Amino acid sequence: MAEKNSFILYLEYADILQDTTDEQFGRLMRHLFAHASGVDVCPEPDVAIAYRFIVNQMDRDAEKYDEKANPVSFRRPGFLWIL
């Protein structure tokens, strides 16, 4: 797996996060950074829903990144390359 040193936060998350307190927002950000670093996190109930929503997208983004950074093969199934 290619080493990543970043992750994406989308502006559409603002709708989800607008009702959080500064404390909740801070805890959520710490949990997201921990998850991105590979640490297993068990968020508190008051931030768990937002955490799961964002983490699911982070995981999908990481899968897409891995597919592009580490292609399995240049061949497509069912296609024969003649050189």
PAMI-819755 format. One record per residue (C-alpha): z, y, x; residue number from 0; chain; residue in one letter. Coordinates in nm, 4 decimals. Layout:
<<Z; Y; X>; NUM; "A"; "A">;
...
// end
This chain:
<<0.0000; 0.0000; 0.0000>; 0; "A"; "M">;
<<-0.0869; 0.3452; 0.1278>; 1; "A"; "A">;
<<0.2112; 0.5647; 0.2015>; 2; "A"; "E">;
<<0.2509; 0.8495; -0.0471>; 3; "A"; "K">;
<<0.4568; 1.1593; 0.0098>; 4; "A"; "N">;
<<0.3973; 1.3290; -0.3235>; 5; "A"; "S">;
<<0.3824; 1.2830; -0.6986>; 6; "A"; "F">;
<<0.2409; 1.4842; -0.9874>; 7; "A"; "I">;
<<0.4340; 1.6668; -1.2572>; 8; "A"; "L">;
<<0.2079; 1.7751; -1.5423>; 9; "A"; "Y">;
<<0.2412; 2.1063; -1.7255>; 10; "A"; "L">;
<<0.2422; 1.9198; -2.0557>; 11; "A"; "E">;
<<0.5948; 1.8031; -1.9668>; 12; "A"; "Y">;
<<0.7152; 2.1580; -2.0349>; 13; "A"; "A">;
<<0.7214; 2.0801; -2.4081>; 14; "A"; "D">;
<<0.9488; 1.7837; -2.3433>; 15; "A"; "I">;
<<1.1752; 1.9658; -2.1003>; 16; "A"; "L">;
<<1.2134; 2.3028; -2.2745>; 17; "A"; "Q">;
<<1.5235; 2.1949; -2.4658>; 18; "A"; "D">;
<<1.7097; 2.0528; -2.1666>; 19; "A"; "T">;
<<1.9960; 2.2414; -2.0090>; 20; "A"; "T">;
<<1.9768; 2.3409; -1.6432>; 21; "A"; "D">;
<<2.2171; 2.0581; -1.5617>; 22; "A"; "E">;
<<2.0062; 1.7992; -1.7473>; 23; "A"; "Q">;
<<1.6897; 1.9316; -1.5862>; 24; "A"; "F">;
<<1.8460; 1.9073; -1.2404>; 25; "A"; "G">;
<<1.9643; 1.5503; -1.2962>; 26; "A"; "R">;
<<1.6232; 1.4537; -1.4315>; 27; "A"; "L">;
<<1.4485; 1.5985; -1.1253>; 28; "A"; "M">;
<<1.6854; 1.4106; -0.8925>; 29; "A"; "R">;
<<1.6105; 1.0872; -1.0807>; 30; "A"; "H">;
<<1.2350; 1.1489; -1.0627>; 31; "A"; "L">;
<<1.2452; 1.2134; -0.6877>; 32; "A"; "F">;
<<1.4557; 0.9007; -0.6398>; 33; "A"; "A">;
<<1.2078; 0.6933; -0.8424>; 34; "A"; "H">;
<<0.9152; 0.8332; -0.6438>; 35; "A"; "A">;
<<1.0987; 0.7335; -0.3244>; 36; "A"; "S">;
<<1.1381; 0.3763; -0.4478>; 37; "A"; "G">;
<<1.5029; 0.3918; -0.5504>; 38; "A"; "V">;
<<1.6043; 0.2136; -0.8719>; 39; "A"; "D">;
<<1.7509; 0.4682; -1.1107>; 40; "A"; "V">;
<<1.9535; 0.4295; -1.4277>; 41; "A"; "C">;
<<1.9449; 0.7745; -1.5907>; 42; "A"; "P">;
<<2.2128; 0.9038; -1.8225>; 43; "A"; "E">;
<<2.1343; 0.8708; -2.1942>; 44; "A"; "P">;
<<2.0776; 1.2449; -2.2406>; 45; "A"; "D">;
<<1.7804; 1.2456; -1.9977>; 46; "A"; "V">;
<<1.6654; 0.8838; -2.0346>; 47; "A"; "A">;
<<1.3855; 0.9456; -2.2860>; 48; "A"; "I">;
<<1.2254; 1.2240; -2.0830>; 49; "A"; "A">;
<<1.2751; 1.0186; -1.7655>; 50; "A"; "Y">;
<<1.0989; 0.7120; -1.9077>; 51; "A"; "R">;
<<0.8107; 0.9180; -2.0436>; 52; "A"; "F">;
<<0.7489; 1.0890; -1.7083>; 53; "A"; "I">;
<<0.8092; 0.7767; -1.4965>; 54; "A"; "V">;
<<0.5563; 0.5771; -1.6978>; 55; "A"; "N">;
<<0.2906; 0.8372; -1.6146>; 56; "A"; "Q">;
<<0.4040; 0.8482; -1.2498>; 57; "A"; "M">;
<<0.3609; 0.4702; -1.2282>; 58; "A"; "D">;
<<0.0120; 0.4865; -1.3825>; 59; "A"; "R">;
<<-0.0829; 0.7608; -1.1354>; 60; "A"; "D">;
<<0.0503; 0.5518; -0.8454>; 61; "A"; "A">;
<<-0.1586; 0.2526; -0.9564>; 62; "A"; "E">;
<<-0.4718; 0.4677; -0.9688>; 63; "A"; "K">;
<<-0.3899; 0.6073; -0.6244>; 64; "A"; "Y">;
<<-0.3425; 0.2590; -0.4805>; 65; "A"; "D">;
<<-0.6728; 0.1387; -0.6272>; 66; "A"; "E">;
<<-0.8588; 0.4273; -0.4653>; 67; "A"; "K">;
<<-0.6696; 0.4184; -0.1360>; 68; "A"; "A">;
<<-0.6947; 0.0389; -0.0955>; 69; "A"; "N">;
<<-1.0153; -0.0912; -0.2530>; 70; "A"; "P">;
<<-1.0151; -0.4698; -0.2862>; 71; "A"; "V">;
<<-1.3823; -0.5094; -0.2180>; 72; "A"; "S">;
<<-1.7101; -0.3265; -0.2237>; 73; "A"; "F">;
<<-1.8567; -0.6037; -0.4367>; 74; "A"; "R">;
<<-1.8492; -0.6037; -0.8110>; 75; "A"; "R">;
<<-1.7889; -0.9330; -0.9925>; 76; "A"; "P">;
<<-2.1152; -1.1027; -1.0788>; 77; "A"; "G">;
<<-2.3196; -0.8876; -0.8435>; 78; "A"; "F">;
<<-2.4782; -1.0426; -0.5347>; 79; "A"; "L">;
<<-2.5379; -0.8208; -0.2338>; 80; "A"; "W">;
<<-2.8457; -0.9199; -0.0373>; 81; "A"; "I">;
<<-2.8516; -0.7792; 0.3123>; 82; "A"; "L">;
// end
